[in-house]
Amino acid sequence: MKLTPFWTDNFPRPADMPTSVLPEQVEVAIIGGGYTGLSAARTFAKSGATVAVLEQNQIGSGASSMNGGLVLTGLKEGGPDLVKHYGPELGRELWEASIEAVHTVQRTVEEEQIDCHLTMNGGMMVAYKPKHYDALARSRDWTARELDYHEEVLIPADKMRDHLGSDAFFGGLLDRIGGGLHPAKYVYGMAKGAAKAGAMLCEQTQVQRVNRIEGSTDFTILTSQGELRASQVLVATNGYTDTAIKGMKRRVFPVGSYMIATPPVSPALQQELSPQGHVFYDTKNFLNYFQLTHDGRVALGGRNDLSTDLDLVESATNLRTAMTRIFPQARNLPITHSWSGKLGITFDLMPHIGQIEGVYYAFGYCGHGVTIATYLGQQVAKLMTGQITRSPFVEVHHPTYFFYRDKPWFLPLAAAFYRVLDRLT
């Protein structure tokens, strides 16, 4: 078993990645070389701006190449909660933005001709308990009635075998606008697209400090490769946000998400496990998400802890238990890969675009990063260049709390709470 991501083992960083040395000056400096930063860089460069992406490791080395590869509508907050918390107009706009985010991924893949095995065969939320199915039914009805969204299909328990080769769930909700992709191929394709548009990709460039130049609106960015001057700065680091910019880290905190993959299974077993090629996730707080990869492996992720540093062998054991509960027919499959990445979580479970002393940021995807990071990267770049004048993700208040500055010491308490909640609800 390799303790490395399957995705980058299957498709390593391309040797011909078009990287650049650190320039002396640009119009826009983007900190972070994942989905958000690359999507923003591509948008900036296409508008004619000079832009550099500053990545402390290699392009795509964070969660953008390690995630579950699910392409789904929605945010962590469901449609009813969005309307409840933000009102009918803003709530609906946020929901519709999540649908547009899926289309943004599709357009990006098509425009850049990224061979990332994007399949739009639907995403299904599966009910872990009978009462969860009832909640899915209520949610489907509300979403159709209040948001005029009619792509969700309720699948009762006795029809589940038509969609999923498992008896572990009590029905599901299939969203026809959903699917999956190969995360590493996607992020590297985005990087090449951004570079083709004119963006400079600077790897092994750790940002140490960002300062406003006295008497100017420009910034100096001190990095491990030298100093850069920029008119605008965008932080796009999500779960990898550090303390280089005062006050930034306390707006988002990292949570670990863990995955395993098996060897490719036979075509007959592939057909049994996923007859229609959906991607899946369940209704637990400590959820599992899973799909068959392009080459027929079972790839399953999740967590029963929020820590970012669990032992990957122990994690594989836990996830294997979850996999065999879902798919008893996979009980004899070995695990070939076990890995983890960091999600960016906000206290209100919402993505945000904002500013701190003139430095922009976009992060907080709470597990929906493939779609929302791609979309918010474009949105924030269009805001910063004046192509659009507003975004609903700016208008959502971004809460912070006095007890979190640097270390998310509260995560073990939150994990214990969610474990109890999964048992009781």
Secondary structure, DSSP 8 states (H G I E B T S, - for coil): -BSS-HHHHHS---TT--B----SEEEEEEE--SHHHHHHHHHHHHTT--EEEE-SSSTT-SGGGTS--EEESS-SS-HHHHHHHHHHHHHHHHHHHHHHHHHHHHHHHHHHT--S--B-S-EEEE-SSHHHHHHHHHHHHHHHHHH----EEEE-GGGGGGT-S-SSSS-EEEESSEEE--HHHHHHHHHHHHHHHT-EEE-S--EEEEEE-TTSS-EEEEETTEEEEEEEEEE--GGG--SSSTTTGGG-EEEEEEEEE-----HHHHHHH-TT--EEEESSSS-EEEEE-TTS-EEEEE-SS--S---HHHHHHHHHHHHHHH-GGGTT----EEEEEEEEE-TTS--EEEEETTEEEEE--TT-HHHHHHHHHHHHHHHHTTS-S--HHHHS-----TT-SS--TTHHHHHHHHHHHHHH-
